[in-house]
């Protein structure tokens, strides 16, 4: 479990974040890639933090704090967003994993 208040707040916020429909995700990805829209990037990454937390929790028994794993997962989301190609019509979560 996450030990600090900031980590718990992050998890709560991630669980409250709305899911993105395929079309909305595609539009946001296009705005991010074509217009460098930071708000679109934020919406994409926040919507996928649930995925990061889920994957990070599977690695918590390797000796690293869960909060650190979640932070690294967020960096991974940002790297995936930088390389993501919306024209391929693949969901972002599929590409990021």
N, C-alpha and C positions, 0 to 999 in steps of 0.2 A: 504494500500500500504506500501511498505517497505520504511522506513524513511532515512536510511543511505546509503552511497555510496557502502559500502561493501556488503550490502544485495542486492542492485540492480545489482551489478556485479555478485553475486551468481546466481540470477534469470536469468540473461542474459546467463551465462555459461550453466545453466541447460537447457535452451531452445535450445541451440545450440548443446547439446550433442546428439550423434547419438543413435537411437534405436538399440536394440540388437535383432537379429533373434533368433528363438528358439534354433537352433543348436549351434550358437555362445554362447548364454547364458549358455547352458548346459556345453559346453567345459570350459568356464570360471569358472563356479561353481565347476566343478570337479577339476580344477587346484587350486582353492582356498581351497577346502576341503582336497584334497590329498597331495598337495605340499605346502600349506600355502602361495600361490603366492599372494603377496600384490598388485601387478599390476592388477591381475584378479579381486580382491575385489574392487579396485578403479574403474575399468571399469564397474562393475556391479552396484555399488552405484551411480556413476555419471549418468549412463543411466536411473536410476530410480528417480533422483532428481525431475523430472517433476511431478511424482506421489506425492512426498512429498510436493511440493509446492501447488499442487492442493488440497490435503487433509488439509494442514495447513491453506489455505485460507478459508476453510469452518468453521474453529474454531476461526478466528480472532476477532469475536464479543464477545468473552468471557473475554475480558479484558487483554489479553496477547499480546505483540508485535508480529507481524508476523515473524520477524527475529528469535525470541525465539522459536516459534512454528516450524519453518523450522529446526532449530538446533536440537530440540528434535526429529523431524521426521528423521533426518539423523542418530541420535543415534539409533532410531528404525530400520532403514535399516541395520545398522551394527549388531544389535542384531539378526535380521532376517537372515542375512547372516551367522552368527555363528551357527544358528540352522537349516539352510536350508539343505535338503537332496536331492541332484540332482537325485538320483536313483528313486525317486518317479515320475519323469517326469512331474512335475507341474511347471508352469512358476513362476519365482521369484516374480513378481508383485502380483500374486494371493496369494502366500504364505505370503508375507509381509503385505498384507492388512488384 
